[in-house]
């Protein structure tokens, strides 16, 4: 299966939050010590052109780092918006445990481990899992279950339409 890899490291400041947006594939977020954000992504598809025309984009502002998947080339116009084939992008992200975190996924699971400021997790078609996290998260899954293990949340909003 054709694929390509993406890797990047960023030094975060204390006031930056992290936003992850994926269309197809799992997002795994692991808390770590320090201030370094480690981003790894594997982009794959049965179609080499789909792989070649899919990129991971990282945008940095003083308050936020956004990581998202974006079609390029001819797929930018015709890709996901018109029902074209989308690549699978598997994310493994290691981020400082203190970062305020939000993640959104259309077709895939989101798993978080060890964050103290878990924010909003949303998945249209996939499971949400939080382990050892705290904060006041909002967890929303349209077609998937929501699991929280060993999470001393100060408050929690959880909604699922078709899942436990």
trRosetta pair geometry for C-beta under 8 A, 3 or more apart (Angstrom, degrees):
i j d omega theta_ij theta_ji phi_ij phi_ji
1 44 5.4 46 134 -172 119 114
1 45 7.3 180 -178 84 99 20
1 46 6.2 -64 -132 -94 90 51
2 44 6.8 158 92 -147 52 65
2 45 6.3 -23 72 66 98 69
2 46 7.4 88 26 -171 93 14
2 47 7.1 -74 43 98 132 19
2 48 4.2 -178 -99 -94 170 71
2 51 4.7 -137 125 -1 111 152
3 42 5.8 3 -177 180 128 92
3 43 6.1 157 -157 84 70 52
3 44 3.9 -22 -98 -94 103 87
3 45 7.8 144 -87 17 63 53
3 51 6.1 -139 -112 -131 26 140
4 42 7.8 168 84 -155 34 53
4 43 5.1 -10 59 58 81 105
4 51 5.7 132 0 169 100 110
4 52 7.7 96 -18 -87 141 46
5 40 7.3 -26 -168 -164 100 82
5 41 7.0 151 -160 83 53 54
5 42 5.6 -24 -104 -103 73 67
5 43 7.5 -170 -84 18 22 78
6 39 7.1 -35 122 126 98 101
6 40 7.1 151 85 -159 64 36
6 41 4.2 -2 55 56 109 101
6 42 7.8 -157 22 -70 75 26
6 43 6.8 59 -14 -18 107 107
6 55 7.8 113 -87 -162 141 59
6 56 4.3 144 125 29 173 134
7 38 7.9 -20 -161 -172 87 78
7 39 6.7 158 -151 89 40 67
7 40 5.3 1 -103 -105 81 71
7 41 7.8 -166 -68 25 45 65
8 38 8.0 164 87 -155 46 39
8 39 4.7 -3 57 56 87 112
8 56 8.0 -157 1 108 124 125
8 58 5.9 -118 90 -22 164 159
9 36 5.7 -11 -168 -171 106 107
9 37 6.7 155 -156 80 51 57
9 38 5.5 -12 -103 -103 85 63
9 39 7.4 -169 -76 20 37 75
10 36 7.3 147 75 -156 39 58
10 37 4.5 -12 60 56 91 110
10 39 7.5 29 2 -8 102 112
10 58 7.2 -169 -47 171 140 143
10 60 6.8 -171 -149 -88 144 131
10 65 6.2 146 102 -123 158 152
11 35 5.5 41 -162 117 75 108
11 36 5.9 -36 -99 -98 60 65
11 37 7.7 -166 -81 15 12 81
12 16 4.8 -132 -161 63 95 130
12 18 7.6 -51 -106 -63 145 104
12 35 5.1 -145 58 -178 76 82
12 36 7.4 172 8 -102 85 13
12 37 5.4 83 -38 -28 111 109
12 65 6.7 -92 -104 -13 102 136
12 95 7.6 50 -19 -158 151 88
12 96 6.0 -126 56 7 135 128
12 99 6.3 -16 146 -92 168 119
13 16 5.1 99 55 -13 75 106
13 35 7.5 33 -87 -163 22 129
13 62 7.4 -25 48 -163 143 65
14 35 7.9 -62 -65 -117 61 118
14 98 7.6 -28 -140 115 72 137
15 62 7.2 6 90 152 117 81
15 63 6.1 -58 133 -119 98 63
16 60 7.9 -20 -136 -151 139 85
16 61 8.0 157 -124 79 97 62
16 62 7.3 -131 -84 160 91 34
16 63 6.2 157 -112 178 56 21
16 64 6.0 161 -158 -88 76 19
16 65 5.7 46 170 -15 126 92
16 99 7.1 -27 97 -131 77 100
17 63 6.7 4 15 155 90 73
17 64 5.0 -20 60 -108 84 81
17 65 7.5 -159 90 28 42 66
17 99 6.5 128 -140 -179 42 83
17 100 4.0 -44 -119 75 101 103
17 101 7.2 -165 -170 -69 83 28
17 102 7.1 34 157 5 119 98
17 119 7.5 43 -162 -34 124 152
18 37 6.9 166 -102 -117 131 137
18 64 7.4 166 -82 -157 22 69
18 65 5.4 -13 -111 65 69 96
18 67 7.5 2 -170 3 89 104
18 93 8.0 161 169 156 142 143
18 95 5.6 -49 -32 -143 171 156
18 99 4.9 35 -4 155 116 134
18 100 7.1 163 23 81 69 52
18 101 5.2 -11 67 -110 102 69
18 102 7.3 178 94 33 57 63
19 64 6.1 16 -1 -175 110 117
19 65 7.2 -178 29 91 70 48
19 66 4.5 -16 70 -111 108 77
19 67 7.2 176 91 27 57 63
19 68 8.0 -6 117 -56 95 96
19 102 4.9 -8 -112 71 75 102
19 103 7.5 169 -160 -84 46 42
19 104 7.9 2 -174 6 88 99
20 27 5.6 133 131 -149 141 145
20 29 7.2 -156 0 -74 155 123
20 66 7.9 175 -79 -158 28 53
20 67 5.0 -10 -113 66 71 103
20 68 7.5 164 -163 -78 40 56
20 91 6.6 153 -166 138 134 170
20 93 6.6 -136 -88 -7 143 162
20 101 7.9 -1 3 -166 103 88
20 102 7.3 -177 27 98 66 55
20 103 4.3 -4 62 -117 105 86
20 104 7.2 178 93 29 61 59
21 66 7.1 7 3 -174 108 96
21 67 7.2 176 28 91 66 54
21 68 4.0 3 62 -113 108 95
21 69 6.9 -129 106 19 77 73
21 103 7.7 -173 -72 -156 38 52
21 104 5.0 -2 -114 64 74 101
21 105 7.8 176 -157 -78 40 46
22 25 5.9 -98 172 64 133 83
22 27 5.4 -176 3 -58 142 112
22 68 7.6 -159 -69 -142 42 52
22 69 5.5 66 -130 -8 56 123
22 89 5.7 -145 -144 78 107 112
22 91 6.2 -129 -72 -12 139 127
22 103 7.9 3 8 -173 98 94
22 104 7.4 176 31 94 60 57
22 105 4.7 -1 66 -115 98 84
22 106 7.1 -132 106 18 61 77
22 108 6.1 -46 110 53 128 136
23 69 5.3 -109 6 73 99 134
23 80 6.1 -86 -156 -105 154 153
23 86 5.5 -98 119 178 130 150
23 89 7.2 70 45 24 78 114
23 105 7.7 -162 -80 -156 7 58
23 106 4.8 -1 -149 30 51 127
23 107 6.7 15 152 28 53 92
24 69 7.9 -105 31 89 71 167
24 86 4.8 135 -2 110 144 121
24 87 6.8 162 70 92 122 39
24 88 5.2 -93 124 -106 100 55
24 89 6.6 95 73 18 68 76
24 106 6.6 -34 -61 73 60 104
24 107 4.6 5 -113 66 68 114
24 108 6.2 123 -167 -33 27 115
25 88 4.2 118 -72 -175 112 74
25 89 4.5 -171 43 63 145 43
25 90 4.8 -113 176 -69 125 52
25 91 7.1 120 113 -6 110 75
25 105 7.9 -117 71 -150 47 117
25 107 7.5 44 -13 94 37 82
25 108 4.7 0 90 -90 16 155
26 90 5.7 19 53 -132 83 78
26 91 7.0 -136 106 41 57 71
26 105 7.7 12 -133 -141 31 157
26 108 4.7 -149 -74 180 39 113
26 109 4.8 -4 -120 56 95 85
26 110 7.4 176 -161 -79 67 34
26 111 7.1 9 -177 4 113 101
26 126 7.3 173 -102 -158 69 144
27 91 4.5 4 -122 60 68 121
27 93 7.1 -7 -171 10 86 115
27 103 5.5 -173 112 -171 155 137
27 105 5.6 -148 -2 -70 119 130
27 108 6.6 107 -10 116 76 121
27 109 7.3 -147 37 100 64 53
27 110 4.8 -3 64 -115 107 75
27 111 7.2 178 93 28 59 62
28 91 6.6 -177 31 98 61 70
28 92 5.1 -7 67 -113 108 65
28 93 7.0 166 88 27 55 68
28 111 4.9 -7 -117 64 72 106
29 91 7.9 8 -63 119 73 113
29 93 5.0 -15 -110 72 71 102
29 94 7.9 154 -161 -91 50 28
29 95 6.4 -19 -164 17 97 114
29 101 6.6 127 164 -162 157 146
29 103 6.6 -141 -31 -55 142 148
29 110 7.4 7 2 -174 110 84
29 111 6.9 179 29 92 68 55
29 112 4.6 -11 70 -110 109 74
29 113 7.1 175 95 24 61 66
29 115 7.1 1 127 -41 118 129
30 92 7.5 3 4 -173 111 81
30 93 7.2 169 26 90 68 50
30 94 4.9 -27 73 -106 97 75
30 95 7.7 141 74 22 46 65
30 113 5.1 -5 -119 59 65 110
30 114 6.7 37 -168 35 56 119
31 94 7.7 90 -166 -158 4 66
31 95 6.6 -46 -112 74 50 70
31 96 7.2 5 -155 149 76 22
31 97 3.7 65 -177 -98 122 79
31 112 7.9 55 -34 180 92 82
31 113 6.2 -131 12 101 86 64
31 114 3.2 -129 40 100 124 106
31 115 4.9 179 -70 -70 123 58
31 116 7.6 97 -131 -13 154 73
31 132 8.0 -123 29 104 130 110
31 133 8.0 152 -29 -98 134 81
32 36 7.6 -41 93 69 129 84
32 38 7.6 28 21 14 152 114
32 94 4.7 35 -15 175 132 105
32 95 6.9 145 27 68 89 20
32 96 6.5 -66 72 -97 70 36
32 97 6.7 -166 51 -40 21 82
33 96 7.4 12 -179 -130 16 72
33 97 7.0 -6 -83 -3 42 111
34 96 6.2 -120 88 -99 48 96
35 96 5.5 -1 -115 -68 35 140
36 94 7.9 17 104 105 86 100
36 96 7.3 121 43 -54 36 91
37 65 6.5 -165 22 86 175 165
37 93 7.2 -12 -172 -170 87 97
37 94 7.4 167 -156 88 41 58
37 95 5.0 10 -119 -114 83 79
37 96 7.1 -65 -70 -7 72 82
37 99 7.6 66 -86 -65 107 161
38 93 6.8 162 86 -156 62 48
38 94 4.2 11 50 52 112 100
38 95 7.6 -142 33 -65 64 49
39 56 7.4 176 150 150 128 144
39 58 6.8 180 30 -85 169 131
39 67 5.9 -172 -124 -117 141 148
39 91 7.4 -41 -158 -153 80 97
39 93 5.5 -2 -110 -112 63 89
40 91 7.2 136 82 -159 58 50
40 92 4.5 -12 66 63 110 95
40 93 7.2 -165 31 -75 66 47
41 56 4.8 132 44 -65 158 151
41 89 5.4 -6 -171 -173 114 98
41 90 6.7 154 -155 76 57 49
41 91 5.2 -19 -99 -99 86 67
41 92 7.7 -174 -76 25 41 64
42 89 7.2 163 78 -152 45 49
42 90 4.7 -5 52 52 97 102
43 51 5.5 134 124 -145 103 78
43 54 5.2 178 -162 95 136 118
43 56 7.3 -146 -55 -35 119 97
43 87 5.1 20 -171 150 90 142
43 88 7.4 153 -155 81 43 50
43 89 5.2 -11 -101 -102 72 83
44 51 6.5 -4 -129 -100 25 114
44 87 6.4 146 69 -170 28 93
44 88 5.1 -24 67 63 85 98
44 89 7.9 161 21 -83 64 38
44 90 7.5 11 12 -2 110 102
45 48 7.6 -170 79 -66 99 18
45 50 4.0 -70 99 88 168 125
45 51 5.0 -157 32 -53 103 82
45 54 7.6 121 -21 3 130 142
45 85 6.7 107 -157 144 131 118
45 86 7.8 -147 -98 124 125 31
45 87 4.4 -85 -47 -115 117 75
45 88 6.5 156 -74 12 65 76
46 50 7.9 39 58 37 54 135
47 50 4.1 75 83 3 107 111
47 51 7.1 178 94 -9 58 81
47 85 6.0 85 22 99 142 152
48 51 5.5 -54 -152 37 39 113
48 52 6.1 37 152 -19 71 107
49 52 5.6 -53 -143 40 33 112
49 53 6.0 9 163 0 67 114
49 75 8.0 156 142 -46 90 118
50 53 6.3 -70 -140 51 24 95
50 54 6.3 21 159 -23 63 117
50 75 7.0 110 -126 -89 59 148
50 85 5.3 -66 -97 104 144 111
50 86 7.2 154 -166 -160 122 15
50 87 5.0 163 145 -66 100 89
51 54 6.1 -69 -147 33 26 108
51 87 5.7 118 -93 -113 51 133
52 73 7.6 13 117 5 93 149
53 71 5.9 22 141 -165 94 77
53 72 4.9 -144 -160 65 66 76
53 73 4.3 -88 -122 42 114 118
53 74 6.8 -51 -130 47 157 70
53 75 4.2 127 133 11 132 128
53 76 7.7 -120 -180 -31 108 73
53 79 7.5 -160 125 -80 119 125
54 69 6.5 -6 -174 -172 100 100
54 70 7.5 156 -156 81 55 38
54 71 6.0 -37 -100 -106 66 56
54 72 7.0 -165 -76 13 16 88
54 75 7.1 -46 -66 95 70 159
54 86 7.6 103 -99 -165 134 65
54 87 4.1 -95 -14 18 169 143
54 89 7.0 -147 152 -65 131 114
55 69 7.5 157 85 -155 41 54
55 70 5.4 -24 67 66 89 87
55 71 7.9 126 21 -130 77 10
55 72 5.4 54 -7 -31 114 124
56 67 6.6 -3 -178 -171 101 90
56 68 7.5 161 -156 83 58 31
56 69 6.1 -36 -101 -99 61 61
56 70 7.8 131 -117 20 15 80
56 89 6.9 144 -78 -154 100 139
57 66 8.0 -1 108 109 89 91
57 67 7.5 162 83 -153 50 43
57 68 5.3 -20 61 66 96 82
57 69 7.6 149 15 -112 84 11
57 70 4.9 24 -13 4 126 127
58 65 6.8 -9 -170 -173 93 96
58 66 7.2 162 -154 84 44 52
58 67 5.4 -8 -104 -103 78 74
59 65 7.2 163 83 -156 51 48
59 66 4.6 -4 55 56 100 101
59 68 7.7 -1 5 15 105 106
60 64 7.8 -174 -148 96 40 50
60 65 5.3 -8 -106 -108 73 80
61 64 5.2 18 53 50 104 77
61 65 7.8 -165 31 -73 62 41
67 91 7.5 118 126 -131 134 141
67 93 7.2 171 50 -97 164 141
69 87 7.7 -149 -170 70 132 102
69 89 5.0 -171 -95 10 137 161
70 76 7.6 21 163 -109 90 88
71 75 3.7 -119 -175 122 120 104
71 76 5.0 -176 106 -81 92 45
71 79 3.7 -147 -94 -12 171 167
71 80 6.4 -173 -27 -4 132 93
71 86 7.8 -94 -71 -121 112 82
72 75 6.4 37 57 58 36 101
72 76 5.6 7 -144 -53 21 106
73 76 6.2 153 60 -7 27 98
74 77 6.3 -60 -169 39 47 101
74 78 6.1 -11 154 26 80 114
75 78 6.2 -83 -128 64 34 76
75 79 3.6 57 179 -67 82 113
75 80 8.0 54 173 -14 95 68
75 84 6.5 -151 -136 104 84 151
76 79 6.6 27 -63 -1 12 118
78 81 7.6 -127 -162 60 18 89
78 82 5.0 -51 -161 38 61 137
78 84 5.4 84 132 -40 83 142
79 82 7.1 110 66 34 22 85
79 84 4.7 -101 -144 63 33 129
79 86 6.7 85 176 -92 100 79
80 83 7.8 52 -170 -64 32 14
80 84 6.5 -81 -60 56 26 85
80 86 5.2 41 -88 -81 97 120
95 99 5.0 -68 152 33 118 146
95 101 6.9 134 86 -92 151 118
95 115 7.6 16 82 -97 108 110
96 99 4.9 110 70 -29 87 99
97 114 5.5 -71 -118 140 107 97
97 115 5.9 -170 -156 -117 60 44
97 116 5.5 60 151 -4 93 98
98 116 5.9 -16 -105 51 49 116
98 117 6.4 44 -176 1 44 118
99 115 7.1 -65 64 -139 74 110
99 117 6.7 -140 102 59 29 117
100 117 4.5 -67 -96 128 62 131
100 119 5.5 65 177 -50 81 123
101 112 6.9 140 116 -128 151 139
101 115 5.3 -48 11 -158 141 161
101 117 6.6 132 7 94 79 79
101 118 5.8 -36 60 -125 109 48
101 119 5.3 -173 76 16 48 97
102 119 4.5 -54 -70 89 78 130
102 120 4.7 15 -128 55 96 86
102 121 7.4 -163 -153 -71 49 45
103 110 5.0 152 109 -142 133 139
103 112 7.5 179 12 -63 141 115
103 120 7.7 -168 36 98 48 61
103 121 5.3 6 60 -119 93 75
103 122 7.4 -170 99 34 56 62
104 120 7.9 9 -66 116 87 100
104 121 7.8 -180 -78 -157 44 40
104 122 4.7 1 -118 63 78 103
104 123 7.6 173 -160 -77 44 47
105 108 4.6 -95 175 67 132 88
105 109 7.2 -6 92 81 161 8
105 110 5.3 -179 1 -53 133 103
105 122 7.2 175 30 96 60 60
105 123 4.6 -6 68 -111 99 86
105 124 7.3 -133 105 18 59 75
105 126 5.7 -38 106 46 127 143
106 123 7.7 -169 -88 -154 3 59
106 124 4.9 -3 -153 27 50 127
106 125 6.9 14 149 27 53 94
107 124 6.8 -37 -64 71 52 104
107 125 4.7 -3 -117 66 63 118
107 126 6.6 118 -178 -39 28 112
108 123 6.9 -116 79 -140 47 118
108 125 7.4 44 -13 87 32 79
108 126 4.6 11 115 -77 18 158
109 123 6.6 4 -124 -121 31 163
109 126 4.1 -147 -70 175 45 113
109 127 4.4 -2 -120 56 108 80
109 128 7.2 -173 -159 -74 72 31
109 129 6.9 15 178 4 115 103
109 144 7.1 180 -101 -162 76 152
110 121 5.1 -170 100 -162 146 115
110 123 5.5 -161 -2 -56 106 120
110 126 6.8 103 -9 112 70 124
110 127 7.7 -151 37 97 56 54
110 128 5.3 -1 62 -118 98 70
110 129 7.2 -178 94 32 55 65
111 127 7.9 26 -68 102 84 98
111 129 4.5 -4 -116 66 78 109
111 130 8.0 180 -158 -76 47 33
111 131 7.7 4 -174 4 89 105
112 115 5.7 -44 172 7 119 121
112 118 6.2 122 124 -117 156 117
112 121 6.9 -126 -15 -78 130 141
112 129 7.1 178 28 95 61 61
112 130 5.0 -7 65 -114 103 71
112 131 7.2 176 92 28 56 65
112 133 5.6 34 116 -64 114 143
113 130 7.9 170 -79 -160 38 46
113 131 4.8 -10 -111 68 78 100
113 132 5.9 36 -165 50 66 110
113 133 7.3 -133 -143 -52 17 94
114 131 7.4 -7 -34 96 60 76
114 132 4.8 0 -80 104 56 118
114 133 6.6 -17 28 -80 7 67
115 118 4.7 114 92 -67 117 80
115 133 4.8 10 57 -127 77 101
115 134 7.6 -145 104 39 56 57
115 135 7.0 -20 119 -14 94 130
116 133 7.3 -155 -78 -158 24 59
116 134 5.1 -1 -143 56 57 103
116 135 6.4 123 151 -50 38 93
117 134 7.7 -6 -61 88 30 75
117 135 4.7 108 -146 -94 30 128
118 121 7.4 -27 -180 -28 104 109
118 130 6.1 47 -138 -135 164 136
118 133 4.3 50 -39 169 138 130
118 134 6.8 154 10 74 101 25
118 135 4.2 -177 43 42 66 134
118 137 4.2 -28 116 -70 103 122
118 151 7.8 -31 20 -150 152 123
118 153 7.8 -67 59 -106 121 97
119 135 6.7 -71 -62 150 42 151
119 137 6.1 97 132 -117 8 74
119 138 7.2 -17 157 28 56 85
120 137 6.7 160 -86 -161 33 73
120 138 4.4 -8 -113 61 85 103
120 139 7.8 -172 -153 -72 49 36
120 140 7.6 -2 -170 11 92 103
121 128 5.0 129 122 -141 129 125
121 130 7.3 -168 0 -59 154 108
121 137 6.6 8 5 -175 95 124
121 138 7.4 179 31 89 56 58
121 139 5.1 3 61 -117 101 71
121 140 7.3 176 93 32 58 61
122 138 8.0 -1 -61 113 89 96
122 140 4.7 -2 -114 68 81 102
122 141 7.6 177 -155 -78 44 45
123 126 4.0 -91 175 64 140 92
123 127 7.1 -7 74 55 159 14
123 128 5.7 -175 11 -60 121 91
123 140 7.6 173 30 98 53 62
123 141 5.0 1 63 -117 93 81
123 142 7.2 -128 106 20 56 79
123 144 5.7 -24 99 42 123 145
124 142 4.7 -3 -151 29 50 132
124 143 6.7 17 150 24 54 94
125 142 6.7 -37 -60 71 51 106
125 143 4.8 -2 -113 65 63 116
125 144 6.5 119 -173 -38 27 112
126 141 7.0 -117 79 -139 50 108
126 143 7.7 52 -9 83 32 78
126 144 4.8 -5 106 -70 18 162
127 141 6.8 7 -131 -126 28 152
127 144 4.4 -143 -74 178 43 118
127 145 5.3 -2 -123 57 95 75
127 146 7.5 176 -163 -82 67 32
127 147 6.9 10 179 6 112 105
127 163 7.5 -177 -104 -163 70 154
128 139 5.1 166 122 -163 155 107
128 140 7.8 98 -34 58 155 27
128 141 5.1 -143 -6 -58 109 118
128 144 6.7 116 -8 110 71 120
128 145 7.6 -137 39 104 67 47
128 146 4.8 -3 64 -117 106 75
128 147 7.1 177 93 30 59 63
129 146 7.9 178 -78 -159 43 42
129 147 4.6 -3 -115 66 79 105
129 148 7.7 175 -157 -79 46 39
129 149 7.7 3 -171 5 90 101
130 133 4.4 -73 -178 29 109 133
130 137 6.9 175 -76 32 163 169
130 139 7.1 -106 -17 -88 126 137
130 147 7.3 -178 31 97 59 60
130 148 4.7 -2 64 -116 102 79
130 149 7.3 -180 94 29 56 62
130 151 5.4 46 117 -82 112 147
131 148 7.7 179 -78 -157 42 44
131 149 4.6 -3 -115 63 81 103
131 150 6.2 38 -165 51 66 99
131 151 7.2 -118 -134 -57 19 98
132 149 7.3 -14 -29 96 61 81
132 150 5.1 1 -76 100 62 113
132 151 6.7 -92 -43 -82 5 66
133 137 7.2 34 126 -33 130 140
133 148 7.6 -92 51 -145 103 95
133 151 5.0 -3 61 -123 71 107
133 153 7.6 23 105 -77 82 86
134 151 6.5 174 -80 -166 49 70
134 152 5.3 -11 -104 72 106 77
134 153 6.1 178 -145 -94 54 42
134 154 6.9 64 178 -19 92 85
135 153 6.6 -33 68 -131 47 77
135 154 6.7 -71 167 22 16 100
136 153 6.6 111 -103 -175 39 94
136 154 5.1 -55 -68 73 88 96
136 155 4.0 18 -132 58 100 99
136 156 7.1 -139 -154 -68 52 40
137 153 6.5 -87 22 -125 90 126
137 156 6.2 7 62 -123 77 73
137 157 7.4 -136 110 42 52 69
138 157 4.6 -8 -117 69 75 110
138 158 7.9 180 -161 -77 42 42
139 146 5.1 113 137 -143 130 132
139 148 7.5 -139 -29 -58 165 114
139 156 7.2 -10 10 -168 108 94
139 157 7.1 170 28 92 63 57
139 158 4.5 -3 66 -113 105 81
139 159 7.4 167 94 28 61 56
140 158 7.6 -175 -73 -153 46 42
140 159 4.9 2 -116 63 79 97
140 160 7.4 168 -158 -78 44 52
141 144 4.1 -98 -180 69 130 90
141 145 6.8 -9 89 70 161 7
141 146 5.4 -172 7 -60 127 91
141 159 7.5 -179 34 97 55 57
141 160 4.5 -2 68 -111 93 95
141 161 7.6 -136 106 19 59 72
141 163 5.6 -39 108 47 125 143
142 160 7.4 -175 -99 -152 6 59
142 161 5.0 -4 -157 26 53 122
142 162 6.9 17 148 26 55 95
143 161 6.8 -36 -65 69 53 101
143 162 4.7 -3 -116 65 65 119
143 163 6.5 116 -176 -37 29 111
144 160 6.8 -116 76 -139 51 118
144 162 7.6 46 -11 83 32 79
144 163 4.7 -7 113 -63 17 162
145 160 6.7 16 -125 -129 32 165
145 163 4.0 -144 -71 171 50 115
145 164 4.7 2 -122 57 109 76
146 158 5.2 167 124 -165 163 120
146 160 5.4 -152 -13 -49 109 126
146 163 6.8 116 -11 109 70 119
146 164 7.6 -137 37 103 65 54
148 151 4.4 -70 177 26 106 140
148 153 7.3 -23 -177 -27 152 125
148 156 7.5 -62 -39 -132 171 148
148 158 7.8 -110 -21 -82 127 145
153 156 4.5 59 121 -56 157 105
160 163 4.3 -85 171 62 139 92
160 164 7.3 7 79 73 154 13
